[in-house]
Amino acid sequence: MQETCAVVILAGGEGRRLGNVDKALVMAAGQPLLAHSLARLRPQAQFIVLSANGAPARFAAFGLPVVADPVPDAGPLAGIAAAAAYCATRWPTLRALVTIPVDVPRPPPDLVERLAQPQTADIVVAEADGRRQWAVARWPLAAALALAEPVNAGLRRMEEAVQAVGYTTVSFAQADAFHNINTPDDLAQLERTLTQI
């Protein structure tokens, strides 16, 4: 289990294609998406933070610190910057963050370990089936903290922010390792997968 790295679950999206729902709390096989994510992530990291806006009390049952974006409608980069500031204050030994969207409910069980392996000051981006997953990445804490200024200046694109810092990739063999839940069809497919396990 990683003790110098915190996981930040990005749950600030509006879930428009699922009917403007709170994706973290969308039910699949009897449990919210957030619960499925945590089942995979809790064994991997000692520290986990939820980046989410709105009333934090709705997540009380999960026992996670909830950090809101200081800049409204600024996207996941604002969430990463806010989570980095929180983590740096609460856990001074931290050196990095691993970010993952809440709508990726079945991340690989070795995600945090493998993203931590490259000895680099760059951001480490997960890749599967030839596609880079810009929001699934290991950020050096300093780089995540430094996002605050460009986000305040209008930076919104995750890929642009990662490329500005510099990055390397780690490939995962499972083609669907980072399949995310955006539509009712995606949710139905997840239900089928979970009930067959």
N, C-alpha and C positions, 0 to 999 in steps of 0.2 A: 504494500500500500504506500502510495506516495505521500510524504509528509511535508515536502517543500513546494507542493503544487496544489492549488485549489481548483475544483471544478466549478465553472459558472454555467448554469443552465439558463439559456436565453428564452424567456417566456413573455416577451413584451409584444408579440405580434397580435393582430386583431382577428385572425382566423376568418377572413372574409369569405373564402371559398367553402367554408364549412358552416356558413350562416352567421358570421360575426360572433363566434363563440370564443370562450376562453380555452385555448387549445390545451393548456396544462390540465384542465379538468374534464376534457372530453373523455367519455368512457369507452373502453375497449376490453372485451372479455371480462367485464365486471370491475375493472379498475381504471382510474384516470391515467391518461398518458404519462403524467408526471410520476406516478407510482411505478409504471413499467420502466421508465428511465432510471429511477432511483434504485430499483432492484439490480440493475446492471452496474450503476456507477458507485454505489456506496462501498462495495468491496474494493474499489480501485483508489479511493482518495479519502483522506481523513477529513478534509474540509470541502464542503459543498455549499454554494450560494445560489439562490434563485434570483435572477434579474427579471423583475416584473413590476408593472405599474398598477395603480388602483389599490383597493383595500387589501393590505397584506393579511388580514385575518382569515381570508378565504383559504389560505394555505397553512393555517395553524396546525392542522393534523399531520403535516409532513415534517415538522420540527426543523425547518431550514431558516437561516437568515434570509430576509427578503429585501432586496435593494432596488429602489426605484430610479428611473432615469431623471437626472436633474434638468435635462433639456427635452421638452415635449416633442413627440413625433420625430425624433432624431434617429430612430432605428437601432439596430443591435449594437452599433459602435458606441453609442451613448451608454448602453447597458454595460458593455465591457469596461468602459472608462470608470463608470460609477462603481462597479463591482471591484475593480482594481484598487480604487481609493479605499473602499471598505476593507478589503482583505489586507492591504498593506498596514492599516491601522490595527486591525484585530489580531492578525497573525504575523508578527514581524519577521518570522523566519521564512516566510514564503518567498519564492524566487520566480514563480511562473503561474499562469492560469491556463487551464484547458477549457475551451468554450465549446458548447454543443447546444443546438436548438432543442426545445422541449418536444418538438414534433418529430424528433428522431428517437423513437421510444425503445429501440433495440440496438444500442451501440455495442461494438465488440467488447468482450470481457477483458481484453488487454489494451483497450484504447489508450488509457492514460500512460501505461508503462511504455508502449511503443512510441507514443509521441514524445516521451521524455528521453528516449535513447539517443537521438542525434545530439552530439555535443556542439551546439551552435548558438550564436546570439540571434539568429534569425527566428522568424515565426515558423513553426512546423505545421504544415497543413496535411490533413488526412486526404487520401485519394483512394477511390475504389472504382473498378470498371472503367479506368481511364479518365475519370472525372474528379477534378479537385473540389473538395468540400470546404469552401472558404470559411464557413462559420464553425467548422469542426477543426480546431487548431490549438496548438500550444503557444501561448504568448509569453515571452519574457515579461516579467512584471513591469519593468521600466518602460517597455514599448506600450503596454496596455495603459499605464498611467499617462503616458505622453499623448494618448488619443484625445484627452479632454479639450486641448486647444484647437486642433483641426475640426473636431466635431462642433465646437462652438462657432467655428468659422464656416460651417456648412458641409463638411465631409459626411457622406452618407453611405457610399458603396464599400462593402466589406473587401472586395477584391482590390480596389484601389488602395485601401489602407494597408492591406497585407503587402502588396507589391512595393509600396513606399518604404516599408521597413526592410524588406528582403525576406525570402522564404525558401524553405526546402520542403519536400513532400515525403510522406511515409505511405506506402501502398498497403492496402488491406485486401486479402484474397477474395472475401465474400463480395460478390457483385452488388448485393442489396444491403450491405453493411450500414449504409446511411440513408436508407429509404425513408423519406419523410411523409408525414400525413398532411396533405393539403386539401384533399377532396373527399366527398363521401365514398367514392370508389377506393381510394387509398385506405380509408378507415375500414371498409368492408374486407379488403385484402388482409389487413392487419388482424382483424377478428378471426379470419380463417386460419392464419398462421398460428395465432396464439392458442386457438382451440385444438389445433392438431399436435401441439407440443406435448 
